[in-house]
Amino acid sequence: MRINKFISHNTNYSRREADELVKDKKVSINNKVVENLATEVNDGDKVKIGQKLIKLKKEFSVIVYNKQKGELVTKRDDRGRKTIYDNLPRGLSKFISIGRLDFASEGLLLLTDAPAIAEALMSSDIEREYYLKVKGEITEPVIAAMQEGFFAKDATKGAHAKTKQISMEFKPFLAYKVISQSGGYTRLRVIINEGQNRELRRFFGYFDLEVMDLKRVSFGRVSLDQLGEGKWRYFTNSEYDDLRDFLKQNNVRY
């Protein structure tokens, strides 16, 4: 594991802060000062910051947060807009988000103090369930795309204006249900098992359907239930048990 990743996994330092510690020659492995930012840490290595030995993190915490519309999933914003961390206790400021919801989206967001766990869950094929309201009607081509998936050479409709990702491969939805169609709008429920950048907004945007509302209500067996907007909670014991099973099955070290 790269030295900055090792430090961020097992301390409260970010990877960027870890790089600065290395540059300042404050990091050593087996009593030898680390000179190279690309240095790897192997099993059994003793890593120190100054004279303090870094202990491998054995435990971790995960919280569920009900993100509100108009909040950014970032630590700070140069335009002074509200972030989720403005609404979370100061003690959770080091927690990192497991995936993101964009500014206009809302609902379930998971955060953890273990970067390796965040990375594993973000890249997993665990089911994500959403409720959406789109402007327009769900036609046969849209239904076929939800059932079969497709490749979009230009998937920029619905993307951030500054996106660098132009094309996108959309996998078939695991499930979908059109709840209602009236007044030029369609409400539907969908379940997917990946979380690409603004995936659902891009998917429907490809068919000129603008996503007006998007709310994530579950991630695997973790759901919002009665958690209010802007509120948070720790994982329950059963949710931690499920997560530990996932980590064991996927050989995730944290």
N, C-alpha and C positions, 0 to 999 in steps of 0.2 A: 504494500500500500504506500502511495506517495506520501512524503513527510507532512505536507500541509493538510492532506486529507486525514492522516492519522491524528494529527493534533486537533483538527476540528471535530473529529468523531469522538474524541475522548476528553475534551476540555470545552471551555466556553469561548475559545478563540475561533474566529471565522478563518476560512482558508487564506483570505487576503492578509489578515493579521498574522497568521502563521508564517506566511512568506516574509513578512517584515521581520519577524523574530529570527528567521533563518538569516536574512540579510544582515541583521545586527549581530550575528554570531552568538545568539543566546540559546541555540538548540544543539544538543549533542546526542549521539547514538553510541551507546557502549563507551561513554566517556571521551568520544572523539567528536570535536565540533563539526557540525554539518556545514559544508561549503556550497553545496549545489542544491538548488530548489527542486531538482528532479530526483533527489535521493529517495530510495525506497526503504521502507521499514519491514523487516522480516519477523517471523514468529520468534519470540524469545528475546528480541532486542529490547534494551533498556533505553528509553528516550527521556531526556531531561530538558526542562526549560530553566536555565540557570542551574541551581542546585536541586530543583524540585523534580522528583520522578513522576512521570505521567502514569497514572494507574488506568488500566483498561476499564472502560465503562461496562459494567455488568447489567445495569438496569436502565430502563428508559421510561419515558412518559409520552402519552399521546392524548391530545384533546380533540374534541369535536366543537367546531365553531359554526354558528349560523350567520354566514356573511350577509350583510345588507347591500342593496344596490347603492352605488356611489362610493364604495370603499375599494381601495386598491390593495392588492395582495403583494405588498412590498414593504421593506423596512422604513424607507423614507422616500418622499416625492419632492423633486426640485421645484414643483409648482405649488407646493403647499397643500395638496389635496389630502383628504382624509384617508388613512390606511387602516387595515384591520388592527394594527398594533396600537393605534390610538384608543381602541375600544377594549383592549385586553390588559390584564394586570401587568405591571412592570416586571414581575417575576417570570412572565412568559415571553419576554422580549427576545430571548435567544432561540425560541422555538422557530422551526422553519416549516413552511407550508408543503404539503404533499400534493403537488400539482397546483393549479391556479384556477380562479374564476375571474373573468374580466370585470372591468369597472361596472358594467351594466347588468352583470349576472348576480345571482344570489344563491343562498342555500348552503349545503353541507360542505365544509372545508375541514380537512384533517391537518393537524400540526404536531410536530414531534421535536424532541431535543436530540434525536439520534439521526444524523445525516444519512447513514447507511440504510436505515429503515425507510426514510423518505424516498431515497433513490430507488430502492427495491419496489416499493408500492407504486411509485410513479410509472415505472416501466412494466408493471404487471398487467395481466389480462383480467383483473378483478372487475366485476360488473359495476357500472356506474348508471344510476337511474336519474332521469330528468323529466321535468314537466315544462313544456314550451307553449308559447303562443306565437304563431307566425302570421304575417300579413299575406293573405292569398289562400288558395285551395291546394290540397294535396291531390295531385293528379296521378295517373297511372305511371308515368315515367319516374315520379318521385317514389312511389311505392316500390317499383322494380329496383330502384337504387338502394332503398332501405333493405330490401330482401337479398339483393345480390352483391351490393357494394359496387364501386366503380373507381376509375382513375380520372382525376380532373387535371388537365394540363394547366388550366388557369383556375385556381381556387382562391382568388383574392377577394371576391365579393364576400363580405362578412368578416374579413380579416382586418387586423390593425393597419392603419394607413401606411405605416413604416415597415410592414412585414417584409422579410427577405425570402420567405418561403412562398413560392408562386404555385407550384403544383402540389397535389396531395392525393394519396391513395386512401380511399374510404373503405373500410371493411363492412361486411353486412351487419346490420343492427341485430342484436340478440333478440330483441322484441320491440314491438311498437303498437300503439293503439291510438286511433283517431278518436278523441273524446267528443268533439263538437266542431261543426263548421257553420258559422253564421256571421252576417254583417261584414263579410270580406276577410274574416279571420278564422284561423284553425287552431284549436287547442289539441295537443297530443302528448302522449307519454312515450318515452323511448328508453331503451336500455342498450348501452354500448359497453365494450370492454377495452377501450383505449382512451387516452386523453390527449390527443394532439392539440396543437395551438388553435384555439377557437374552432375546434372541429365541427361542432354542430352549426355554428353560425356560417361557416364556410360551406358545409354540406347543403343547407337550405338556400344559402345565397347563390349557389351555382344554378339553382332553378328559379332564381329571381324571387325567392320567398324571404322576406326580411324577418329575422327573429326579433320580436318585440319584448318578450319576457322569456327568461331562461332560469330555471331553478333546479339545482341538484338536490335530490332528497335522500339518496343513499349511495354508499360506497361499500360494495360487498354486503356483509350483514350488519353494517353500521348505518343507522338511519337517523334522520332528524327527530322523528316522533314529535313530541310536544316542546322541543327546545325553541324558545322564542328568538325573534330576530335580534342579532347583536349579542346573544347569550352564548355561553360556552360551558362545557363539562369535560371531566376526565373520562377516559374509557372505563367501561364497566369491567368487572372481573372476567365475564364471559367473552367480551371483546378482546381483552388482553390474551386470553387463552387461544382464541382464534388466530390472533396475530402471531403468537409464539409458534403455533402449528405451521403457519405460512412461512415464517422465517426458517424453521427447521427443514421443511420440505424443499425450500429453495436455497438452503445452505448459505444464508445471509449472516455474516459476522457483523456485530455491532459493538 
